[in-house]
């Protein structure tokens, strides 16, 4: 139960910060549209200031920060996501499975264009998800689909009911992240209050709880896996890591970084047996999770859909936009088909470079490499939706790098694209966002000499 005496002992400044934040979150959740760009930026900036002050003033009052984190999320319970329409597709997929359909084998267009309505509220969901989503096969992995199905199980006739069900799952995942995040920070001899730079971050609250992005569930499994890994339970860690991949595929790119992690205590040589078993357990777990949906048609549809993200879509990119501009000046055309194939190859080389030449033999070093590898991947991506950087914000909690926190603040600038009917981006605004991010990134990674790993280490 909520400890009433806790709030009676608070300073007036903390009470004011909490109450003001609650009011602003309520306005954001129920009285703000994504076309109201200046209102969104103003509310977001105010929330960020209050968030910083709240955590800074209450570094030792973790109970208050925990209660506050939950209360802020509860504010969004009955709201319709206002910055993203992805949830319509989530509900569609969940109800498809609940109705006995394999969501990987059909596009929404294949039904609606033939006047077939396979699920409840099919037309409303179809209209809400938009043309881009309705014309493609689903790309959400099986545990993500399980979350959608749970929402359909509890509410197959109400869109709001499905939203509430999914939101409760994401809130539960955030609480799990708080739990394991605090425990892992203690194990690494780092301040436990660092986790609140993630949990109370307005970006995390708005994008995950508010806009129903399941990066929160992926992150929960990821931090749980890292905690198990540190605790020496590496086989269980492999299973949980596979669950993280089965929510979002992104953690797949982190797997090569484990190459130098499994070293024997006595000889400090890589234990290839443990490494191979670790990878095999992950692979088998993923295959088992995908098995209920498996067919050759599924493989074909899924691979094509995932491939589209590298060669067809573009949003809020950085290096890619610079290369695109160069391509326009030389050929007069958008060369995304070529650039979109080259950039992932560069990302692969970076990943293997960190795997082979960095000593990722402690969890602290491993997490830092994960942070930097994923950052480079996003810098080279053609599409960087705001919620993609949630994982960076979590990793930053365990390192001395603060650029992900800065990025979580300026990322709101990307929503200017929705302030006009054509959803076109203002490249000057995108440039401003990345100018800030790259400046802090270069300062911390290349120029600043104080960044260091915590001294704690443990081998398995």
C-alpha positions in Angstrom: 0.0 0.0 0.0 1.0 3.6 -0.5 2.9 4.9 2.5 1.0 8.1 3.4 3.5 9.0 6.0 6.2 9.1 3.4 4.5 12.1 1.6 3.7 13.9 4.9 7.5 14.1 5.6 8.4 15.5 2.2 9.8 18.9 1.6 7.3 21.3 -0.1 9.7 21.5 -3.1 9.4 17.8 -3.7 5.6 17.8 -3.3 5.4 20.7 -5.8 7.6 18.9 -8.3 5.5 15.7 -8.1 2.1 17.5 -8.3 3.2 19.8 -11.2 4.6 16.8 -13.1 1.3 14.9 -12.6 -0.6 17.9 -14.0 1.6 18.1 -17.0 1.5 14.4 -17.7 -2.3 14.5 -17.5 -2.4 17.4 -20.1 0.1 15.5 -22.3 -1.9 12.3 -22.1 -5.5 13.6 -22.6 -5.3 17.1 -24.1 -2.4 17.0 -26.6 -2.4 15.9 -30.2 0.8 15.1 -32.1 0.1 17.9 -34.6 0.5 20.4 -31.7 4.2 20.6 -32.0 5.0 23.6 -29.9 2.8 22.5 -27.1 4.5 19.1 -27.1 7.9 20.6 -27.0 6.9 23.0 -24.2 5.3 20.3 -22.1 8.2 17.9 -22.7 10.9 20.5 -21.8 9.0 21.4 -18.6 8.7 17.7 -17.7 12.4 17.2 -18.3 13.3 20.1 -16.0 11.0 18.8 -13.3 12.4 15.2 -13.7 16.0 16.4 -13.3 15.1 18.4 -10.1 13.0 15.6 -8.7 15.8 13.0 -9.0 18.4 15.5 -7.9 16.6 16.5 -4.8 15.6 13.0 -3.7 18.8 10.9 -4.4 18.5 9.1 -1.1 14.7 8.8 -1.0 14.3 5.9 -3.4 10.9 4.9 -1.9 9.5 8.3 -3.0 11.0 8.0 -6.5 9.6 4.5 -6.9 6.1 5.5 -5.9 6.3 8.5 -8.1 7.5 6.5 -11.1 4.4 4.2 -10.8 2.0 7.1 -10.2 3.2 9.0 -13.3 2.6 5.9 -15.4 -0.9 5.3 -13.9 -1.9 8.8 -15.3 -1.7 7.4 -18.8 -3.9 4.3 -18.1 -7.1 5.4 -19.9 -5.5 7.6 -22.6 -5.3 6.8 -26.3 -1.6 7.0 -27.5 -1.3 10.4 -29.1 2.2 10.3 -30.7 2.1 7.0 -32.4 -0.5 4.9 -34.3 1.4 1.6 -34.0 -0.9 0.3 -31.3 -3.7 -0.2 -33.9 -1.5 -2.8 -35.6 -0.7 -4.4 -32.2 -4.4 -4.8 -31.5 -5.0 -6.2 -35.0 -2.2 -8.8 -34.7 -3.4 -9.9 -31.2 -7.0 -10.4 -32.4 -5.8 -12.2 -35.5 -4.0 -14.8 -33.3 -7.0 -14.9 -30.9 -9.2 -15.6 -33.9 -7.0 -18.5 -35.1 -5.0 -16.7 -37.9 -1.3 -16.6 -38.3 -0.6 -12.8 -38.4 2.7 -13.3 -40.3 0.8 -14.7 -43.4 -1.7 -11.9 -44.0 -1.6 -8.2 -44.5 -4.5 -6.1 -43.3 -5.0 -4.9 -46.9 -5.6 -8.5 -48.0 -8.7 -8.6 -45.9 -10.1 -5.1 -46.0 -9.6 -4.6 -49.7 -11.8 -7.7 -50.3 -14.4 -6.6 -47.8 -13.4 -9.3 -45.3 -13.5 -8.3 -41.6 -11.8 -11.2 -39.8 -11.7 -9.5 -36.3 -13.8 -7.2 -34.2 -13.5 -3.5 -35.1 -11.4 -4.5 -38.2 -12.3 -1.4 -40.2 -11.6 1.0 -37.3 -8.2 -0.7 -36.6 -7.4 -0.7 -40.3 -8.1 3.0 -40.6 -6.1 3.8 -37.5 -2.9 2.0 -38.4 -2.4 3.8 -41.7 -1.4 2.8 -45.2 2.2 1.9 -44.4 1.4 -0.6 -41.7 -1.7 -2.1 -43.4 0.1 -2.9 -46.6 3.0 -4.9 -45.0 3.3 -8.1 -43.1 3.8 -7.9 -39.4 7.4 -7.7 -38.2 6.8 -8.2 -34.5 8.5 -11.3 -32.9 6.5 -14.0 -31.0 6.7 -12.7 -27.4 5.6 -9.3 -28.7 2.7 -11.1 -30.4 2.0 -12.9 -27.1 1.5 -9.5 -25.4 -0.9 -8.5 -28.2 -2.8 -11.7 -27.8 -3.1 -11.2 -24.0 -4.7 -7.8 -24.8 -7.1 -9.6 -27.2 -7.9 -12.2 -24.5 -8.9 -9.6 -22.0 -10.6 -7.2 -24.5 -11.5 -8.4 -27.9 -14.3 -5.8 -28.5 -12.8 -2.6 -27.1 -9.8 -0.7 -28.4 -9.4 1.2 -25.2 -9.7 -2.1 -23.2 -6.9 -3.6 -25.4 -4.8 -0.4 -24.8 -5.2 -0.7 -21.1 -4.2 -4.4 -21.1 -1.0 -3.7 -23.1 -0.2 -0.6 -21.0 -0.4 -2.7 -17.8 2.1 -5.2 -19.4 4.5 -2.4 -20.2 4.2 -0.8 -16.7 4.8 -4.2 -15.2 7.9 -4.6 -17.4 9.2 -1.2 -16.2 8.8 -2.2 -12.6 10.8 -5.3 -13.4 13.5 -3.2 -15.0 13.5 -1.0 -11.8 13.9 -4.1 -9.7 16.7 -5.8 -11.6 18.3 -2.5 -12.5 18.7 -1.6 -8.8 20.1 -5.0 -7.9 22.6 -4.9 -10.8 23.8 -1.4 -9.8 24.4 -2.6 -6.3 26.4 -5.6 -7.5 28.5 -3.3 -9.7 29.1 -1.0 -6.7 27.2 1.9 -8.4 24.6 4.1 -6.8 21.1 2.5 -6.9 19.5 5.9 -7.6 21.0 5.9 -11.1 18.2 3.6 -12.3 15.8 6.6 -11.9 17.5 8.4 -14.7 15.8 5.8 -16.8 12.6 5.0 -14.9 11.6 8.6 -14.2 12.8 9.9 -17.6 9.8 11.6 -19.3 11.0 10.1 -22.6 10.7 6.6 -21.2 7.3 7.3 -19.6 5.8 9.0 -22.6 7.2 6.7 -25.4 6.8 3.4 -23.6 3.8 3.7 -21.2 2.2 6.5 -23.1 2.7 5.5 -26.7 2.7 1.7 -26.1 6.1 0.8 -27.5 7.3 -2.6 -26.3 11.0 -1.6 -26.1 10.1 -1.5 -22.4 9.4 -5.3 -22.3 12.5 -6.0 -24.4 14.6 -3.9 -22.0 13.1 -5.8 -19.0 14.3 -9.1 -20.4 17.6 -7.6 -21.4 18.5 -6.2 -17.9 17.2 -9.4 -16.3 19.5 -11.5 -18.5 22.5 -9.2 -17.7 21.7 -9.6 -14.0 21.6 -13.4 -14.3 24.8 -13.3 -16.3 26.6 -11.4 -13.5 25.2 -13.8 -11.0 26.8 -16.7 -12.8 23.5 -18.2 -14.1 24.6 -17.9 -17.7 22.3 -20.7 -19.0 19.2 -19.0 -17.6 20.6 -15.7 -18.9 20.8 -17.2 -22.4 17.1 -18.1 -22.2 16.0 -14.7 -21.0 18.2 -13.0 -23.5 16.4 -15.0 -26.2 13.1 -13.7 -24.8 14.4 -10.1 -25.2 15.2 -10.8 -28.9 11.8 -12.4 -29.2 10.2 -9.0 -28.2 12.4 -6.9 -30.5 15.2 -8.2 -32.8 17.6 -5.5 -31.8 19.5 -7.5 -29.1 20.6 -9.9 -31.9 23.3 -7.4 -32.9 24.8 -7.5 -29.4 25.5 -11.3 -29.4 29.0 -11.1 -30.9 30.1 -8.8 -28.0 30.0 -11.9 -25.7 32.9 -13.4 -27.5 35.5 -12.4 -24.9 33.2 -12.5 -21.9 33.3 -16.2 -21.0 36.7 -16.6 -19.6 37.9 -19.2 -17.1 38.8 -17.9 -13.6 42.2 -19.7 -13.4 43.7 -19.2 -16.9 41.7 -16.2 -18.1 41.3 -18.0 -21.4 38.1 -17.9 -23.4 35.8 -20.8 -22.5 34.6 -21.6 -26.0 32.5 -24.4 -24.6 30.5 -22.0 -22.5 30.3 -19.5 -25.3 29.0 -22.0 -27.8 26.5 -23.4 -25.3 25.3 -19.9 -24.6 24.7 -19.1 -28.2 23.1 -22.5 -28.8 20.6 -22.0 -25.9 19.7 -18.6 -27.3 19.2 -20.0 -30.8 17.1 -23.0 -29.7 14.9 -20.8 -27.5 14.2 -18.3 -30.3 13.4 -21.2 -32.7 11.0 -22.7 -30.2 9.3 -19.4 -29.7 8.9 -18.9 -33.5 7.9 -22.5 -34.0 4.1 -22.0 -33.7 4.1 -19.6 -36.6 6.7 -21.4 -38.8 6.2 -22.1 -42.5 8.2 -21.3 -45.6 5.7 -18.5 -46.4 6.4 -17.0 -42.9 10.1 -17.1 -43.5 9.7 -15.3 -46.9 7.2 -12.7 -45.5 9.2 -12.0 -42.4 12.6 -11.6 -44.1 11.1 -9.2 -46.7 9.4 -7.1 -44.0 12.5 -6.8 -41.9 14.6 -6.0 -45.0 12.3 -3.1 -45.8 13.6 -1.2 -42.8 17.1 -1.0 -44.4 16.1 -0.2 -48.0 12.8 1.6 -48.1 12.1 3.6 -44.9 13.7 6.8 -43.8 13.1 9.0 -40.8 15.1 11.1 -38.4 18.4 9.8 -39.7 21.8 11.4 -39.4 24.7 10.1 -41.4 22.4 8.6 -43.9 20.8 12.0 -44.6 24.2 13.4 -45.3 25.0 10.6 -47.7 21.6 10.9 -49.3 22.3 14.6 -50.0 25.6 13.7 -51.6 23.9 11.1 -53.7 21.3 13.6 -54.9 24.1 16.1 -55.9 25.9 13.4 -57.9 23.1 11.4 -59.5 20.0 13.5 -59.0 18.2 10.5 -57.3 17.6 9.2 -53.8 20.2 6.4 -53.5 18.6 4.7 -50.5 18.7 1.4 -52.3 22.5 1.5 -52.4 23.2 3.5 -49.2 20.7 1.4 -47.3 22.8 -1.7 -48.1 26.2 -0.2 -47.4 25.4 1.3 -44.0 24.4 -2.1 -42.3 27.6 -3.6 -43.6 29.5 -0.8 -41.9 27.5 -1.5 -38.7 28.5 -5.2 -38.9 32.2 -4.3 -39.2 31.9 -2.0 -36.1 30.1 -4.8 -34.1 32.8 -7.3 -34.9 35.5 -4.8 -34.3 34.2 -4.2 -30.7 33.8 -8.0 -30.4 37.4 -8.9 -31.4 39.4 -5.9 -30.2 37.7 -4.7 -27.1 38.2 -6.6 -23.8 34.6 -7.2 -22.9 35.6 -9.5 -20.1 33.6 -7.8 -17.4 29.9 -6.9 -17.3 30.7 -3.2 -17.0 32.9 -3.3 -20.1 30.3 -5.4 -21.9 27.5 -2.9 -21.2 29.7 0.0 -22.4 30.5 -1.8 -25.6 26.7 -2.5 -26.1 26.0 1.2 -25.6 28.6 2.3 -28.1 27.8 -0.4 -30.7 24.1 0.3 -30.6 24.8 4.1 -30.8 26.9 3.6 -34.0 24.1 1.4 -35.4 21.5 4.2 -34.9 23.9 6.8 -36.3 24.1 4.7 -39.5 20.4 3.8 -39.7 18.0 5.2 -42.3 15.2 5.2 -39.7 15.5 6.3 -36.1 12.1 6.5 -34.4 12.3 8.2 -30.9 11.6 5.0 -29.0 14.6 3.3 -30.5 17.0 5.1 -28.1 15.3 3.7 -25.0 17.9 0.9 -24.8 20.7 3.5 -24.9 19.1 5.4 -22.0 19.1 2.1 -19.9 22.8 1.3 -20.8 23.9 4.8 -19.9 22.8 4.2 -16.3 25.6 1.6 -16.0 28.3 3.7 -17.6 29.8 7.2 -17.3 28.3 8.3 -20.6 25.5 10.9 -20.5 24.9 11.5 -24.2 21.9 9.1 -24.3 20.2 11.2 -21.7 20.8 14.3 -23.8 19.5 12.5 -26.8 16.4 11.5 -24.9 15.7 15.2 -24.4 16.4 16.5 -27.9 14.7 13.6 -29.6 11.4 15.4 -29.2 12.4 17.6 -32.1 11.8 14.8 -34.5 8.0 15.1 -33.9 8.0 18.3 -36.0 7.4 16.0 -38.9 3.8 15.4 -37.7 3.0 19.1 -37.4 2.1 19.2 -41.1 -0.3 17.2 -43.3 2.4 15.7 -45.4 4.4 14.5 -42.4 7.6 15.9 -44.0 10.7 16.5 -41.9 12.4 19.8 -41.4 16.0 18.8 -42.0 17.3 21.9 -40.2 15.5 20.7 -37.1 16.9 17.2 -37.6 20.3 18.7 -38.0 19.9 20.6 -34.7 19.0 17.4 -32.9 22.1 15.6 -34.2 24.4 18.5 -33.8 23.7 18.4 -30.0 23.9 14.6 -29.8 27.1 14.4 -31.8 28.7 17.2 -29.9 28.1 15.5 -26.5 29.0 12.1 -28.0 32.3 13.2 -29.4 33.1 15.1 -26.2 32.5 12.1 -24.0 33.9 9.4 -26.2 36.8 11.0 -27.9 37.8 14.1 -25.9 36.8 13.6 -22.3 39.4 11.5 -20.4 37.5 10.9 -17.2 35.3 8.1 -18.5 36.2 4.8 -16.9 34.8 1.4 -16.1 33.7 0.5 -12.5 36.5 -1.6 -10.9 34.3 -4.6 -10.1 34.8 -7.7 -12.3 33.8 -11.3 -12.4 34.5 -14.1 -14.8 32.6 -17.3 -15.4 
